[in-house]
Every structure is written in structure tokens, then in C-alpha cells.
Amino acid sequence: MRASGADGYLERVARYVDGVLSQMAGHFGNQPSHRLAIMAAMQIADSLFQEMERKGTGGVGDVETRNVEELLTRLIAESDSLLGKS
């Protein structure tokens, strides 16, 4: 990722991610920040994959989607465990 530049690329990316995090917080309510971050990452990845499929640039298939879902479920469980949450 470009760290600097006259076009403010990194700032725009940060604002976009912050906006998605805010949407997740508004939609899902009182959730631990790590869960909101994971949900935001899922939303961003979903948007990217949908756009890739729309443009025909190599979106994901059902198998890859299931693998991502399984991985994220495990990550949420592991992060909850590390934080002493159930």
C-alpha cells in the first residue's frame, strides 16, 4: 500500500475503513472491537470479490468462500478465547 502521496490515497483508504467500521458498529451494536474489525474486513472483502466477479477478473468460487467463512469463524473464536470472552 502506498504510504504517502499528493493524492491522499492512504487517507481515503483509512476513511473508507473507518466508515465500514462505523457501519458495523451501528448495525451490530455493542460488540468487541476485534469482532467489528473482522466483520468490517469481511464486508470490504465481500465488496471487492463482488466487484471482481462483476468485472470478470477472477472472483472467488463457493469453495474459496466457504474456506474464508471457516477461517473467520475460527479467528473470531480464537480472539474471543484469548480475550477471555465466550
mmCIF file as gemmi writes it, N, C-alpha and C atoms, coordinates in Angstrom:
data_model
loop_
_atom_site.group_PDB
_atom_site.id
_atom_site.type_symbol
_atom_site.label_atom_id
_atom_site.label_alt_id
_atom_site.label_comp_id
_atom_site.label_asym_id
_atom_site.label_entity_id
_atom_site.label_seq_id
_atom_site.pdbx_PDB_ins_code
_atom_site.Cartn_x
_atom_site.Cartn_y
_atom_site.Cartn_z
_atom_site.occupancy
_atom_site.B_iso_or_equiv
_atom_site.pdbx_formal_charge
_atom_site.auth_seq_id
_atom_site.auth_asym_id
_atom_site.pdbx_PDB_model_num
ATOM 1 N N . MET Axp A 1 ? 0.847 -1.169 0 1 0 ? 1 A 1
ATOM 2 C CA . MET Axp A 1 ? 0 0 0 1 0 ? 1 A 1
ATOM 3 C C . MET Axp A 1 ? 0.895 1.235 0 1 0 ? 1 A 1
ATOM 4 N N . ARG Axp A 2 ? 0.499 2.191 -0.775 1 0 ? 2 A 1
ATOM 5 C CA . ARG Axp A 2 ? 1.258 3.438 -0.813 1 0 ? 2 A 1
ATOM 6 C C . ARG Axp A 2 ? 1.1 4.168 0.514 1 0 ? 2 A 1
ATOM 7 N N . ALA Axp A 3 ? 2.212 4.572 1.102 1 0 ? 3 A 1
ATOM 8 C CA . ALA Axp A 3 ? 2.168 5.225 2.405 1 0 ? 3 A 1
ATOM 9 C C . ALA Axp A 3 ? 2.03 6.738 2.298 1 0 ? 3 A 1
ATOM 10 N N . SER Axp A 4 ? 2.351 7.288 1.158 1 0 ? 4 A 1
ATOM 11 C CA . SER Axp A 4 ? 2.254 8.739 1.023 1 0 ? 4 A 1
ATOM 12 C C . SER Axp A 4 ? 1.89 9.079 -0.409 1 0 ? 4 A 1
ATOM 13 N N . GLY Axp A 5 ? 1.665 10.321 -0.629 1 0 ? 5 A 1
ATOM 14 C CA . GLY Axp A 5 ? 1.363 10.759 -1.985 1 0 ? 5 A 1
ATOM 15 C C . GLY Axp A 5 ? 0.494 11.981 -1.953 1 0 ? 5 A 1
ATOM 16 N N . ALA Axp A 6 ? 0.6 12.76 -3.009 1 0 ? 6 A 1
ATOM 17 C CA . ALA Axp A 6 ? -0.148 14.001 -3.09 1 0 ? 6 A 1
ATOM 18 C C . ALA Axp A 6 ? -1.642 13.757 -3.193 1 0 ? 6 A 1
ATOM 19 N N . ASP Axp A 7 ? -2.015 12.569 -3.648 1 0 ? 7 A 1
ATOM 20 C CA . ASP Axp A 7 ? -3.437 12.312 -3.858 1 0 ? 7 A 1
ATOM 21 C C . ASP Axp A 7 ? -4.18 11.908 -2.587 1 0 ? 7 A 1
ATOM 22 N N . GLY Axp A 8 ? -3.478 11.725 -1.486 1 0 ? 8 A 1
ATOM 23 C CA . GLY Axp A 8 ? -4.14 11.373 -0.236 1 0 ? 8 A 1
ATOM 24 C C . GLY Axp A 8 ? -4.728 9.97 -0.232 1 0 ? 8 A 1
ATOM 25 N N . TYR Axp A 9 ? -4.107 9.074 -0.972 1 0 ? 9 A 1
ATOM 26 C CA . TYR Axp A 9 ? -4.619 7.702 -1.116 1 0 ? 9 A 1
ATOM 27 C C . TYR Axp A 9 ? -4.816 7.019 0.233 1 0 ? 9 A 1
ATOM 28 N N . LEU Axp A 10 ? -3.789 7.037 1.068 1 0 ? 10 A 1
ATOM 29 C CA . LEU Axp A 10 ? -3.865 6.351 2.356 1 0 ? 10 A 1
ATOM 30 C C . LEU Axp A 10 ? -4.962 6.938 3.234 1 0 ? 10 A 1
ATOM 31 N N . GLU Axp A 11 ? -5.117 8.255 3.18 1 0 ? 11 A 1
ATOM 32 C CA . GLU Axp A 11 ? -6.192 8.905 3.941 1 0 ? 11 A 1
ATOM 33 C C . GLU Axp A 11 ? -7.562 8.437 3.472 1 0 ? 11 A 1
ATOM 34 N N . ARG Axp A 12 ? -7.742 8.328 2.166 1 0 ? 12 A 1
ATOM 35 C CA . ARG Axp A 12 ? -9.027 7.873 1.624 1 0 ? 12 A 1
ATOM 36 C C . ARG Axp A 12 ? -9.301 6.431 2.031 1 0 ? 12 A 1
ATOM 37 N N . VAL Axp A 13 ? -8.268 5.592 1.993 1 0 ? 13 A 1
ATOM 38 C CA . VAL Axp A 13 ? -8.436 4.202 2.42 1 0 ? 13 A 1
ATOM 39 C C . VAL Axp A 13 ? -8.815 4.156 3.896 1 0 ? 13 A 1
ATOM 40 N N . ALA Axp A 14 ? -8.124 4.926 4.72 1 0 ? 14 A 1
ATOM 41 C CA . ALA Axp A 14 ? -8.413 4.946 6.157 1 0 ? 14 A 1
ATOM 42 C C . ALA Axp A 14 ? -9.832 5.438 6.425 1 0 ? 14 A 1
ATOM 43 N N . ARG Axp A 15 ? -10.273 6.459 5.707 1 0 ? 15 A 1
ATOM 44 C CA . ARG Axp A 15 ? -11.645 6.961 5.882 1 0 ? 15 A 1
ATOM 45 C C . ARG Axp A 15 ? -12.662 5.906 5.477 1 0 ? 15 A 1
ATOM 46 N N . TYR Axp A 16 ? -12.368 5.193 4.394 1 0 ? 16 A 1
ATOM 47 C CA . TYR Axp A 16 ? -13.276 4.135 3.939 1 0 ? 16 A 1
ATOM 48 C C . TYR Axp A 16 ? -13.389 3.035 4.993 1 0 ? 16 A 1
ATOM 49 N N . VAL Axp A 17 ? -12.238 2.577 5.499 1 0 ? 17 A 1
ATOM 50 C CA . VAL Axp A 17 ? -12.242 1.523 6.523 1 0 ? 17 A 1
ATOM 51 C C . VAL Axp A 17 ? -12.958 2.016 7.775 1 0 ? 17 A 1
ATOM 52 N N . ASP Axp A 18 ? -12.697 3.245 8.186 1 0 ? 18 A 1
ATOM 53 C CA . ASP Axp A 18 ? -13.369 3.807 9.356 1 0 ? 18 A 1
ATOM 54 C C . ASP Axp A 18 ? -14.876 3.864 9.144 1 0 ? 18 A 1
ATOM 55 N N . GLY Axp A 19 ? -15.293 4.209 7.933 1 0 ? 19 A 1
ATOM 56 C CA . GLY Axp A 19 ? -16.722 4.239 7.628 1 0 ? 19 A 1
ATOM 57 C C . GLY Axp A 19 ? -17.361 2.868 7.716 1 0 ? 19 A 1
ATOM 58 N N . VAL Axp A 20 ? -16.663 1.852 7.208 1 0 ? 20 A 1
ATOM 59 C CA . VAL Axp A 20 ? -17.194 0.488 7.287 1 0 ? 20 A 1
ATOM 60 C C . VAL Axp A 20 ? -17.255 0.038 8.743 1 0 ? 20 A 1
ATOM 61 N N . LEU Axp A 21 ? -16.223 0.355 9.525 1 0 ? 21 A 1
ATOM 62 C CA . LEU Axp A 21 ? -16.244 0.019 10.959 1 0 ? 21 A 1
ATOM 63 C C . LEU Axp A 21 ? -17.424 0.692 11.654 1 0 ? 21 A 1
ATOM 64 N N . SER Axp A 22 ? -17.675 1.946 11.327 1 0 ? 22 A 1
ATOM 65 C CA . SER Axp A 22 ? -18.81 2.664 11.92 1 0 ? 22 A 1
ATOM 66 C C . SER Axp A 22 ? -20.133 2.021 11.533 1 0 ? 22 A 1
ATOM 67 N N . GLN Axp A 23 ? -20.248 1.591 10.271 1 0 ? 23 A 1
ATOM 68 C CA . GLN Axp A 23 ? -21.465 0.894 9.834 1 0 ? 23 A 1
ATOM 69 C C . GLN Axp A 23 ? -21.661 -0.394 10.616 1 0 ? 23 A 1
ATOM 70 N N . MET Axp A 24 ? -20.588 -1.148 10.808 1 0 ? 24 A 1
ATOM 71 C CA . MET Axp A 24 ? -20.68 -2.409 11.546 1 0 ? 24 A 1
ATOM 72 C C . MET Axp A 24 ? -21.103 -2.144 12.986 1 0 ? 24 A 1
ATOM 73 N N . ALA Axp A 25 ? -20.518 -1.123 13.602 1 0 ? 25 A 1
ATOM 74 C CA . ALA Axp A 25 ? -20.863 -0.778 14.982 1 0 ? 25 A 1
ATOM 75 C C . ALA Axp A 25 ? -22.324 -0.356 15.076 1 0 ? 25 A 1
ATOM 76 N N . GLY Axp A 26 ? -22.794 0.415 14.098 1 0 ? 26 A 1
ATOM 77 C CA . GLY Axp A 26 ? -24.189 0.839 14.098 1 0 ? 26 A 1
ATOM 78 C C . GLY Axp A 26 ? -25.149 -0.305 13.859 1 0 ? 26 A 1
ATOM 79 N N . HIS Axp A 27 ? -24.753 -1.231 13.015 1 0 ? 27 A 1
ATOM 80 C CA . HIS Axp A 27 ? -25.631 -2.35 12.658 1 0 ? 27 A 1
ATOM 81 C C . HIS Axp A 27 ? -25.65 -3.436 13.723 1 0 ? 27 A 1
ATOM 82 N N . PHE Axp A 28 ? -24.483 -3.757 14.284 1 0 ? 28 A 1
ATOM 83 C CA . PHE Axp A 28 ? -24.391 -4.88 15.209 1 0 ? 28 A 1
ATOM 84 C C . PHE Axp A 28 ? -24.363 -4.467 16.668 1 0 ? 28 A 1
ATOM 85 N N . GLY Axp A 29 ? -24.329 -3.175 16.941 1 0 ? 29 A 1
ATOM 86 C CA . GLY Axp A 29 ? -24.402 -2.718 18.318 1 0 ? 29 A 1
ATOM 87 C C . GLY Axp A 29 ? -23.136 -2.976 19.114 1 0 ? 29 A 1
ATOM 88 N N . ASN Axp A 30 ? -23.336 -3.285 20.37 1 0 ? 30 A 1
ATOM 89 C CA . ASN Axp A 30 ? -22.244 -3.415 21.324 1 0 ? 30 A 1
ATOM 90 C C . ASN Axp A 30 ? -21.489 -4.729 21.125 1 0 ? 30 A 1
ATOM 91 N N . GLN Axp A 31 ? -20.449 -4.684 20.318 1 0 ? 31 A 1
ATOM 92 C CA . GLN Axp A 31 ? -19.597 -5.848 20.046 1 0 ? 31 A 1
ATOM 93 C C . GLN Axp A 31 ? -18.154 -5.472 20.375 1 0 ? 31 A 1
ATOM 94 N N . PRO Axp A 32 ? -17.346 -6.451 20.747 1 0 ? 32 A 1
ATOM 95 C CA . PRO Axp A 32 ? -15.922 -6.152 20.962 1 0 ? 32 A 1
ATOM 96 C C . PRO Axp A 32 ? -15.293 -5.598 19.679 1 0 ? 32 A 1
ATOM 97 N N . SER Axp A 33 ? -14.315 -4.735 19.84 1 0 ? 33 A 1
ATOM 98 C CA . SER Axp A 33 ? -13.708 -4.076 18.68 1 0 ? 33 A 1
ATOM 99 C C . SER Axp A 33 ? -13.081 -5.067 17.709 1 0 ? 33 A 1
ATOM 100 N N . HIS Axp A 34 ? -12.529 -6.172 18.22 1 0 ? 34 A 1
ATOM 101 C CA . HIS Axp A 34 ? -11.922 -7.141 17.302 1 0 ? 34 A 1
ATOM 102 C C . HIS Axp A 34 ? -12.981 -7.791 16.42 1 0 ? 34 A 1
ATOM 103 N N . ARG Axp A 35 ? -14.176 -8.006 16.959 1 0 ? 35 A 1
ATOM 104 C CA . ARG Axp A 35 ? -15.261 -8.575 16.142 1 0 ? 35 A 1
ATOM 105 C C . ARG Axp A 35 ? -15.703 -7.585 15.072 1 0 ? 35 A 1
ATOM 106 N N . LEU Axp A 36 ? -15.833 -6.329 15.459 1 0 ? 36 A 1
ATOM 107 C CA . LEU Axp A 36 ? -16.214 -5.309 14.485 1 0 ? 36 A 1
ATOM 108 C C . LEU Axp A 36 ? -15.169 -5.205 13.382 1 0 ? 36 A 1
ATOM 109 N N . ALA Axp A 37 ? -13.887 -5.296 13.75 1 0 ? 37 A 1
ATOM 110 C CA . ALA Axp A 37 ? -12.825 -5.233 12.748 1 0 ? 37 A 1
ATOM 111 C C . ALA Axp A 37 ? -12.903 -6.417 11.794 1 0 ? 37 A 1
ATOM 112 N N . ILE Axp A 38 ? -13.184 -7.602 12.322 1 0 ? 38 A 1
ATOM 113 C CA . ILE Axp A 38 ? -13.304 -8.787 11.469 1 0 ? 38 A 1
ATOM 114 C C . ILE Axp A 38 ? -14.516 -8.656 10.558 1 0 ? 38 A 1
ATOM 115 N N . MET Axp A 39 ? -15.638 -8.178 11.099 1 0 ? 39 A 1
ATOM 116 C CA . MET Axp A 39 ? -16.835 -8.007 10.274 1 0 ? 39 A 1
ATOM 117 C C . MET Axp A 39 ? -16.601 -6.952 9.192 1 0 ? 39 A 1
ATOM 118 N N . ALA Axp A 40 ? -15.88 -5.884 9.547 1 0 ? 40 A 1
ATOM 119 C CA . ALA Axp A 40 ? -15.559 -4.855 8.554 1 0 ? 40 A 1
ATOM 120 C C . ALA Axp A 40 ? -14.664 -5.432 7.46 1 0 ? 40 A 1
ATOM 121 N N . ALA Axp A 41 ? -13.688 -6.24 7.855 1 0 ? 41 A 1
ATOM 122 C CA . ALA Axp A 41 ? -12.813 -6.874 6.86 1 0 ? 41 A 1
ATOM 123 C C . ALA Axp A 41 ? -13.616 -7.77 5.933 1 0 ? 41 A 1
ATOM 124 N N . MET Axp A 42 ? -14.567 -8.505 6.5 1 0 ? 42 A 1
ATOM 125 C CA . MET Axp A 42 ? -15.427 -9.369 5.679 1 0 ? 42 A 1
ATOM 126 C C . MET Axp A 42 ? -16.238 -8.537 4.69 1 0 ? 42 A 1
ATOM 127 N N . GLN Axp A 43 ? -16.789 -7.435 5.155 1 0 ? 43 A 1
ATOM 128 C CA . GLN Axp A 43 ? -17.598 -6.573 4.296 1 0 ? 43 A 1
ATOM 129 C C . GLN Axp A 43 ? -16.759 -6.002 3.159 1 0 ? 43 A 1
ATOM 130 N N . ILE Axp A 44 ? -15.56 -5.541 3.491 1 0 ? 44 A 1
ATOM 131 C CA . ILE Axp A 44 ? -14.674 -4.981 2.475 1 0 ? 44 A 1
ATOM 132 C C . ILE Axp A 44 ? -14.269 -6.058 1.471 1 0 ? 44 A 1
ATOM 133 N N . ALA Axp A 45 ? -13.913 -7.242 1.97 1 0 ? 45 A 1
ATOM 134 C CA . ALA Axp A 45 ? -13.538 -8.345 1.074 1 0 ? 45 A 1
ATOM 135 C C . ALA Axp A 45 ? -14.713 -8.751 0.197 1 0 ? 45 A 1
ATOM 136 N N . ASP Axp A 46 ? -15.906 -8.802 0.775 1 0 ? 46 A 1
ATOM 137 C CA . ASP Axp A 46 ? -17.095 -9.154 0.001 1 0 ? 46 A 1
ATOM 138 C C . ASP Axp A 46 ? -17.319 -8.148 -1.127 1 0 ? 46 A 1
ATOM 139 N N . SER Axp A 47 ? -17.188 -6.876 -0.816 1 0 ? 47 A 1
ATOM 140 C CA . SER Axp A 47 ? -17.352 -5.839 -1.845 1 0 ? 47 A 1
ATOM 141 C C . SER Axp A 47 ? -16.316 -5.999 -2.95 1 0 ? 47 A 1
ATOM 142 N N . LEU Axp A 48 ? -15.076 -6.271 -2.564 1 0 ? 48 A 1
ATOM 143 C CA . LEU Axp A 48 ? -14.019 -6.468 -3.549 1 0 ? 48 A 1
ATOM 144 C C . LEU Axp A 48 ? -14.317 -7.671 -4.434 1 0 ? 48 A 1
ATOM 145 N N . PHE Axp A 49 ? -14.698 -8.8 -3.827 1 0 ? 49 A 1
ATOM 146 C CA . PHE Axp A 49 ? -14.962 -10.013 -4.597 1 0 ? 49 A 1
ATOM 147 C C . PHE Axp A 49 ? -16.15 -9.83 -5.528 1 0 ? 49 A 1
ATOM 148 N N . GLN Axp A 50 ? -17.192 -9.145 -5.059 1 0 ? 50 A 1
ATOM 149 C CA . GLN Axp A 50 ? -18.343 -8.896 -5.925 1 0 ? 50 A 1
ATOM 150 C C . GLN Axp A 50 ? -17.937 -8.054 -7.134 1 0 ? 50 A 1
ATOM 151 N N . GLU Axp A 51 ? -17.114 -7.056 -6.894 1 0 ? 51 A 1
ATOM 152 C CA . GLU Axp A 51 ? -16.65 -6.204 -7.996 1 0 ? 51 A 1
ATOM 153 C C . GLU Axp A 51 ? -15.776 -6.994 -8.961 1 0 ? 51 A 1
ATOM 154 N N . MET Axp A 52 ? -14.912 -7.859 -8.436 1 0 ? 52 A 1
ATOM 155 C CA . MET Axp A 52 ? -14.069 -8.689 -9.297 1 0 ? 52 A 1
ATOM 156 C C . MET Axp A 52 ? -14.925 -9.627 -10.144 1 0 ? 52 A 1
ATOM 157 N N . GLU Axp A 53 ? -15.944 -10.214 -9.547 1 0 ? 53 A 1
ATOM 158 C CA . GLU Axp A 53 ? -16.829 -11.102 -10.299 1 0 ? 53 A 1
ATOM 159 C C . GLU Axp A 53 ? -17.611 -10.326 -11.349 1 0 ? 53 A 1
ATOM 160 N N . ARG Axp A 54 ? -18.067 -9.125 -10.986 1 0 ? 54 A 1
ATOM 161 C CA . ARG Axp A 54 ? -18.814 -8.292 -11.923 1 0 ? 54 A 1
ATOM 162 C C . ARG Axp A 54 ? -17.956 -7.947 -13.138 1 0 ? 54 A 1
ATOM 163 N N . LYS Axp A 55 ? -16.69 -7.656 -12.885 1 0 ? 55 A 1
ATOM 164 C CA . LYS Axp A 55 ? -15.78 -7.292 -13.968 1 0 ? 55 A 1
ATOM 165 C C . LYS Axp A 55 ? -15.165 -8.507 -14.645 1 0 ? 55 A 1
ATOM 166 N N . GLY Axp A 56 ? -15.403 -9.697 -14.086 1 0 ? 56 A 1
ATOM 167 C CA . GLY Axp A 56 ? -14.832 -10.904 -14.666 1 0 ? 56 A 1
ATOM 168 C C . GLY Axp A 56 ? -13.328 -11.003 -14.503 1 0 ? 56 A 1
ATOM 169 N N . THR Axp A 57 ? -12.826 -10.51 -13.369 1 0 ? 57 A 1
ATOM 170 C CA . THR Axp A 57 ? -11.377 -10.517 -13.149 1 0 ? 57 A 1
ATOM 171 C C . THR Axp A 57 ? -10.946 -11.55 -12.12 1 0 ? 57 A 1
ATOM 172 N N . GLY Axp A 58 ? -11.67 -12.657 -12.046 1 0 ? 58 A 1
ATOM 173 C CA . GLY Axp A 58 ? -11.209 -13.741 -11.172 1 0 ? 58 A 1
ATOM 174 C C . GLY Axp A 58 ? -11.754 -13.689 -9.775 1 0 ? 58 A 1
ATOM 175 N N . GLY Axp A 59 ? -13.064 -13.576 -9.638 1 0 ? 59 A 1
ATOM 176 C CA . GLY Axp A 59 ? -13.681 -13.619 -8.324 1 0 ? 59 A 1
ATOM 177 C C . GLY Axp A 59 ? -13.501 -14.973 -7.683 1 0 ? 59 A 1
ATOM 178 N N . VAL Axp A 60 ? -14.122 -15.153 -6.553 1 0 ? 60 A 1
ATOM 179 C CA . VAL Axp A 60 ? -13.969 -16.404 -5.815 1 0 ? 60 A 1
ATOM 180 C C . VAL Axp A 60 ? -15.129 -17.328 -6.092 1 0 ? 60 A 1
ATOM 181 N N . GLY Axp A 61 ? -14.894 -18.606 -5.896 1 0 ? 61 A 1
ATOM 182 C CA . GLY Axp A 61 ? -15.942 -19.605 -6.034 1 0 ? 61 A 1
ATOM 183 C C . GLY Axp A 61 ? -16.474 -20.022 -4.68 1 0 ? 61 A 1
ATOM 184 N N . ASP Axp A 62 ? -17.421 -20.951 -4.697 1 0 ? 62 A 1
ATOM 185 C CA . ASP Axp A 62 ? -18.039 -21.415 -3.456 1 0 ? 62 A 1
ATOM 186 C C . ASP Axp A 62 ? -17.032 -22.026 -2.491 1 0 ? 62 A 1
ATOM 187 N N . VAL Axp A 63 ? -16.075 -22.79 -3.017 1 0 ? 63 A 1
ATOM 188 C CA . VAL Axp A 63 ? -15.097 -23.443 -2.144 1 0 ? 63 A 1
ATOM 189 C C . VAL Axp A 63 ? -14.265 -22.406 -1.413 1 0 ? 63 A 1
ATOM 190 N N . GLU Axp A 64 ? -13.76 -21.408 -2.136 1 0 ? 64 A 1
ATOM 191 C CA . GLU Axp A 64 ? -12.96 -20.377 -1.503 1 0 ? 64 A 1
ATOM 192 C C . GLU Axp A 64 ? -13.782 -19.588 -0.491 1 0 ? 64 A 1
ATOM 193 N N . THR Axp A 65 ? -15.037 -19.32 -0.808 1 0 ? 65 A 1
ATOM 194 C CA . THR Axp A 65 ? -15.902 -18.584 0.109 1 0 ? 65 A 1
ATOM 195 C C . THR Axp A 65 ? -16.099 -19.363 1.395 1 0 ? 65 A 1
ATOM 196 N N . ARG Axp A 66 ? -16.352 -20.665 1.277 1 0 ? 66 A 1
ATOM 197 C CA . ARG Axp A 66 ? -16.509 -21.497 2.476 1 0 ? 66 A 1
ATOM 198 C C . ARG Axp A 66 ? -15.232 -21.493 3.3 1 0 ? 66 A 1
ATOM 199 N N . ASN Axp A 67 ? -14.081 -21.577 2.633 1 0 ? 67 A 1
ATOM 200 C CA . ASN Axp A 67 ? -12.807 -21.556 3.354 1 0 ? 67 A 1
ATOM 201 C C . ASN Axp A 67 ? -12.621 -20.25 4.115 1 0 ? 67 A 1
ATOM 202 N N . VAL Axp A 68 ? -12.981 -19.135 3.498 1 0 ? 68 A 1
ATOM 203 C CA . VAL Axp A 68 ? -12.88 -17.84 4.161 1 0 ? 68 A 1
ATOM 204 C C . VAL Axp A 68 ? -13.828 -17.782 5.352 1 0 ? 68 A 1
ATOM 205 N N . GLU Axp A 69 ? -15.055 -18.261 5.176 1 0 ? 69 A 1
ATOM 206 C CA . GLU Axp A 69 ? -16.02 -18.261 6.273 1 0 ? 69 A 1
ATOM 207 C C . GLU Axp A 69 ? -15.524 -19.105 7.438 1 0 ? 69 A 1
ATOM 208 N N . GLU Axp A 70 ? -14.978 -20.289 7.135 1 0 ? 70 A 1
ATOM 209 C CA . GLU Axp A 70 ? -14.458 -21.158 8.192 1 0 ? 70 A 1
ATOM 210 C C . GLU Axp A 70 ? -13.282 -20.502 8.908 1 0 ? 70 A 1
ATOM 211 N N . LEU Axp A 71 ? -12.389 -19.887 8.149 1 0 ? 71 A 1
ATOM 212 C CA . LEU Axp A 71 ? -11.243 -19.211 8.739 1 0 ? 71 A 1
ATOM 213 C C . LEU Axp A 71 ? -11.689 -18.077 9.649 1 0 ? 71 A 1
ATOM 214 N N . LEU Axp A 72 ? -12.632 -17.269 9.197 1 0 ? 72 A 1
ATOM 215 C CA . LEU Axp A 72 ? -13.093 -16.146 10.013 1 0 ? 72 A 1
ATOM 216 C C . LEU Axp A 72 ? -13.814 -16.618 11.264 1 0 ? 72 A 1
ATOM 217 N N . THR Axp A 73 ? -14.581 -17.697 11.157 1 0 ? 73 A 1
ATOM 218 C CA . THR Axp A 73 ? -15.24 -18.255 12.339 1 0 ? 73 A 1
ATOM 219 C C . THR Axp A 73 ? -14.195 -18.686 13.358 1 0 ? 73 A 1
ATOM 220 N N . ARG Axp A 74 ? -13.136 -19.352 12.88 1 0 ? 74 A 1
ATOM 221 C CA . ARG Axp A 74 ? -12.055 -19.775 13.779 1 0 ? 74 A 1
ATOM 222 C C . ARG Axp A 74 ? -11.347 -18.572 14.391 1 0 ? 74 A 1
ATOM 223 N N . LEU Axp A 75 ? -11.086 -17.547 13.572 1 0 ? 75 A 1
ATOM 224 C CA . LEU Axp A 75 ? -10.402 -16.359 14.084 1 0 ? 75 A 1
ATOM 225 C C . LEU Axp A 75 ? -11.217 -15.661 15.161 1 0 ? 75 A 1
ATOM 226 N N . ILE Axp A 76 ? -12.518 -15.565 14.957 1 0 ? 76 A 1
ATOM 227 C CA . ILE Axp A 76 ? -13.378 -14.943 15.967 1 0 ? 76 A 1
ATOM 228 C C . ILE Axp A 76 ? -13.335 -15.752 17.252 1 0 ? 76 A 1
ATOM 229 N N . ALA Axp A 77 ? -13.462 -17.076 17.142 1 0 ? 77 A 1
ATOM 230 C CA . ALA Axp A 77 ? -13.432 -17.94 18.328 1 0 ? 77 A 1
ATOM 231 C C . ALA Axp A 77 ? -12.09 -17.827 19.049 1 0 ? 77 A 1
ATOM 232 N N . GLU Axp A 78 ? -10.994 -17.834 18.29 1 0 ? 78 A 1
ATOM 233 C CA . GLU Axp A 78 ? -9.672 -17.731 18.905 1 0 ? 78 A 1
ATOM 234 C C . GLU Axp A 78 ? -9.47 -16.375 19.569 1 0 ? 78 A 1
ATOM 235 N N . SER Axp A 79 ? -9.907 -15.315 18.919 1 0 ? 79 A 1
ATOM 236 C CA . SER Axp A 79 ? -9.734 -13.989 19.513 1 0 ? 79 A 1
ATOM 237 C C . SER Axp A 79 ? -10.595 -13.845 20.758 1 0 ? 79 A 1
ATOM 238 N N . ASP Axp A 80 ? -11.81 -14.402 20.732 1 0 ? 80 A 1
ATOM 239 C CA . ASP Axp A 80 ? -12.65 -14.391 21.928 1 0 ? 80 A 1
ATOM 240 C C . ASP Axp A 80 ? -11.982 -15.154 23.059 1 0 ? 80 A 1
ATOM 241 N N . SER Axp A 81 ? -11.401 -16.314 22.73 1 0 ? 81 A 1
ATOM 242 C CA . SER Axp A 81 ? -10.732 -17.136 23.734 1 0 ? 81 A 1
ATOM 243 C C . SER Axp A 81 ? -9.547 -16.394 24.347 1 0 ? 81 A 1
ATOM 244 N N . LEU Axp A 82 ? -8.753 -15.752 23.512 1 0 ? 82 A 1
ATOM 245 C CA . LEU Axp A 82 ? -7.598 -15.008 24.002 1 0 ? 82 A 1
ATOM 246 C C . LEU Axp A 82 ? -8.005 -13.841 24.892 1 0 ? 82 A 1
ATOM 247 N N . LEU Axp A 83 ? -9.156 -13.265 24.594 1 0 ? 83 A 1
ATOM 248 C CA . LEU Axp A 83 ? -9.638 -12.123 25.377 1 0 ? 83 A 1
ATOM 249 C C . LEU Axp A 83 ? -10.503 -12.551 26.553 1 0 ? 83 A 1
ATOM 250 N N . GLY Axp A 84 ? -10.66 -13.881 26.738 1 0 ? 84 A 1
ATOM 251 C CA . GLY Axp A 84 ? -11.453 -14.395 27.849 1 0 ? 84 A 1
ATOM 252 C C . GLY Axp A 84 ? -12.937 -14.205 27.675 1 0 ? 84 A 1
ATOM 253 N N . LYS Axp A 85 ? -13.384 -14.127 26.422 1 0 ? 85 A 1
ATOM 254 C CA . LYS Axp A 85 ? -14.81 -13.956 26.129 1 0 ? 85 A 1
ATOM 255 C C . LYS Axp A 85 ? -15.36 -15.285 25.658 1 0 ? 85 A 1
ATOM 256 N N . SER Axp A 86 ? -16.671 -15.454 25.788 1 0 ? 86 A 1
ATOM 257 C CA . SER Axp A 86 ? -17.273 -16.708 25.313 1 0 ? 86 A 1
ATOM 258 C C . SER Axp A 86 ? -18.033 -16.522 24.038 1 0 ? 86 A 1
